[in-house]
């Protein structure tokens, strides 16, 4: 196993390269491990989804901040249908939402009751945030890792 990123956000990857563009990986956000190593992730789509968090208007909200962010994920006690994040099959067992402002990216994760994969830790209603700078740093390190290992060539990295 290898951990790529920083103290706020990182990626845990299995060192079992079997095919180009596929990698078993999980995301770690402030110590919360999201995903499974039991299924490979299709890297171009995964990287595209991570990049979209930084640039797509549907994830931006100027009114969210580090004191009120939980309120933006819940409406009348239920998780909002807005700000949905689609990653890859590796993360399908989780309900995922993400919102950003100019300085932070805010996450909500919840393991579905009818999950498919096996998990050591059951994450329920996890709210976290990371600085955009640390997010970009982790994404750049991850992109460099997969390019250096020949998993995907000519990745497009997005910076804000």
C-alpha positions in Angstrom: 0.0 0.0 0.0 1.0 3.6 -0.6 -0.4 6.8 0.7 -0.3 9.8 -1.6 -1.3 13.3 -0.5 -1.1 15.3 2.7 -2.5 15.4 6.2 -5.9 16.7 5.1 -6.6 14.5 2.1 -4.8 11.6 0.5 -5.2 8.5 -1.6 -4.4 5.0 -0.5 -3.4 2.8 -3.5 -2.7 -0.9 -3.8 0.6 -1.6 -5.6 -1.0 -4.2 -7.9 -0.9 -2.6 -11.3 -2.7 -5.0 -13.6 -4.1 -2.8 -16.3 -3.5 0.6 -17.7 -6.1 3.1 -16.4 -7.3 0.9 -13.5 -6.1 1.1 -9.9 -7.4 -0.1 -6.5 -7.6 3.0 -4.3 -9.4 4.7 -1.5 -9.6 8.3 -0.4 -8.7 9.5 3.1 -10.2 12.7 4.2 -8.9 13.8 7.7 -8.5 10.2 8.7 -11.8 9.0 7.3 -11.2 6.2 4.7 -13.7 6.3 1.9 -14.0 3.5 -0.7 -12.7 0.0 -1.0 -9.6 -1.7 -2.4 -11.7 -4.7 -3.5 -12.5 -3.2 -6.9 -10.4 -1.2 -9.3 -11.2 2.4 -10.1 -11.2 3.7 -13.7 -8.7 6.5 -13.4 -9.8 8.9 -16.2 -13.3 9.2 -14.8 -12.1 9.4 -11.2 -9.6 12.2 -12.0 -12.2 14.0 -14.0 -14.7 13.9 -11.1 -12.0 15.2 -8.7 -11.1 18.0 -11.1 -14.8 18.9 -11.6 -15.0 19.7 -7.8 -12.6 22.6 -8.5 -14.2 24.0 -11.6 -17.9 23.1 -12.0 -20.3 25.8 -10.8 -22.7 23.2 -9.5 -20.4 22.6 -6.5 -19.8 26.3 -5.7 -21.7 28.1 -2.9 -20.4 31.5 -1.7 -22.4 31.4 1.5 -21.0 28.2 2.9 -18.2 28.4 5.5 -16.4 26.3 8.2 -19.1 27.1 10.8 -22.3 26.5 8.8 -21.3 23.8 6.3 -23.3 20.9 7.9 -26.5 22.9 7.3 -25.9 22.9 3.6 -25.9 19.2 3.3 -29.1 18.6 5.3 -32.6 19.9 4.5 -35.3 19.1 7.1 -32.9 16.5 8.6 -32.4 14.7 5.3 -29.4 14.8 2.9 -29.9 17.3 0.1 -30.3 16.1 -3.4 -28.0 18.9 -4.5 -24.2 18.7 -4.7 -24.1 15.0 -5.6 -20.6 13.6 -6.4 -20.2 10.7 -8.7 -16.9 8.9 -8.4 -16.4 5.3 -9.5 -17.8 1.9 -8.5 -15.2 1.8 -5.7 -17.2 4.5 -4.0 -20.8 3.5 -4.9 -21.6 2.2 -1.4 -21.4 5.8 -0.1 -23.8 8.6 -0.4 -21.5 11.5 -1.4 -22.0 15.3 -1.5 -19.4 18.1 -2.0 -19.6 21.9 -1.9 -16.8 24.4 -2.2 -16.3 28.1 -1.6 -13.3 30.2 -2.5 -11.1 28.6 0.3 -12.4 25.2 1.3 -14.0 22.0 -0.1 -16.7 20.5 2.2 -17.6 16.8 2.1 -20.4 14.7 3.3 -20.1 10.8 3.2 -22.4 8.2 4.5 -22.1 4.4 4.0 -25.5 3.1 2.6 -27.2 0.4 4.7 -27.3 -2.0 1.8 -23.6 -1.8 0.9 -21.9 -4.3 -1.4 -18.3 -4.4 -0.4 -16.8 -5.4 3.0 -15.6 -2.6 5.3 -13.5 -2.5 8.5 -15.0 0.9 9.5 -18.6 1.9 8.9 -18.7 5.7 8.2 -22.0 7.2 9.0 -22.9 10.9 8.4 -19.3 12.1 8.0 -18.9 15.9 7.5 -15.4 17.2 6.8 -13.7 20.0 5.0 -10.2 20.6 3.5 -8.5 23.6 2.2 -8.5 24.0 -1.6 -4.7 24.4 -1.5 -4.3 21.0 0.2 -6.9 19.4 -2.1 -4.9 20.7 -5.2 -1.7 19.5 -3.6 -3.0 16.0 -3.0 -4.5 15.8 -6.5 -1.3 16.9 -8.1 0.7 14.3 -6.2 -1.8 11.6 -7.1 -1.7 12.6 -10.8 2.1 12.5 -10.8 2.0 9.1 -9.1 -0.3 7.5 -11.7 1.6 9.1 -14.6 5.0 8.0 -13.3 3.7 4.4 -13.0 2.3 4.5 -16.5 -1.3 4.0 -15.4 -2.6 7.0 -17.4 -0.7 9.2 -19.8 -1.3 12.9 -20.4 -3.6 13.6 -17.5 -5.3 17.0 -17.4 -4.8 18.6 -14.0 -7.1 21.4 -13.0 -6.0 24.2 -10.7 -8.3 27.0 -9.7 
